[in-house]
């Protein structure tokens, strides 16, 4: 079970807020525990709350008409989701599925919007977060614009080391269990292309794979794809 | 020359603001005229102002290491750019180039941030705009996740009819002069693939091209690609 210490004030994104502001946030929020494979929100459901992650990993995605997952990102502690629901009446634009048991704070969206409206510091905070998210999404579009499939997969692996990497003696571990199909969804390519490149990278000792987690031994080799 | 009528209050995005708020905005803004092919902002320059478009067309893009343009969007009247510069210290993340002579209002970013901070209605407005932008960018990523190149190009054409379409007697004109290379950049594919599909669509009378503008005669044919 999660401890009482897992309050919103422990998240780095709220550390600029003063005690009164934090108390207001705590009063409207409630902490929830979700186990692996459960869905926190579903695309198309009416918007109800915005979530902040204390621990665990949450996969954010949509599903296209062919049933393919469009994985937007994997989120950890200190992340918020969904991003694009403030002051709009649309339903949830994405599905959030738990990949590793997660503790999250749920803030009812209307109460949170009211707080945002009354509190300039909090509004500034959310504007910063949304600005950064737009920057990241632009970078993802830049990745996709690459015609070369290997370049797209290499860019993706580099980004995942930045977002989920843990330094080890002999490399950087991307701390996410990923199937080749999931890598393919994220890079906008086929599982066959992913198999081919990952096998080649394993043969060259650029990467190794342990329990579905990718360890990057020679990140410079990946950067070569981008040149 | 532009008339004095081209004030910020004529933009639909500011129509919810009251007179005091509009006067504050007008006081810090200045109207500028840019001719075709000129650059309003350059990626990497330090951020200085946020821009609102009164008329004309502005292309927003970045350039990758190979010199390829990554076209993020074409913007018209009522749009703001760049999106992701509020309360962050990063340089401009994109280049804005004029495609059709443009009249824009420039708001010095620091003065605008101060106004945002003091004015909840304006902050709410910007949060709405950023939320909508994130929604659009997620949709663009969804487009890119499609493996099939023809499907990506068809999705792009459908989106462009929504953003830039003008209804005609015999179809919808995408009111943008585009080279095949620009279409390829936007769909994340090669010029050859674009040539091939557009020629096929012309042969089938799904589209026709006039003075580098694409007219869609049978939008249902494009939707068939998505099924």
Interface residues (C-beta under 8 A of the other chain):
Chain A: X62 X64 X65 X68 X70 X72 X83 X84 X85 X86 X87 X88 X90 X93 X94 X116 X117 X118 X120 X123 X124 X126 X127 X128 X130 X131 X132 X133 X134 X135 X137 X138 X140 X141 X142 X144 X145 X146 X147 X185 X188 X189 X190 X226 X227
Chain B: X62 X64 X65 X68 X70 X72 X83 X84 X85 X86 X87 X88 X90 X93 X94 X116 X117 X118 X120 X123 X124 X126 X127 X128 X130 X131 X132 X133 X134 X135 X137 X138 X140 X141 X142 X144 X145 X146 X147 X185 X188 X189 X190 X226 X227
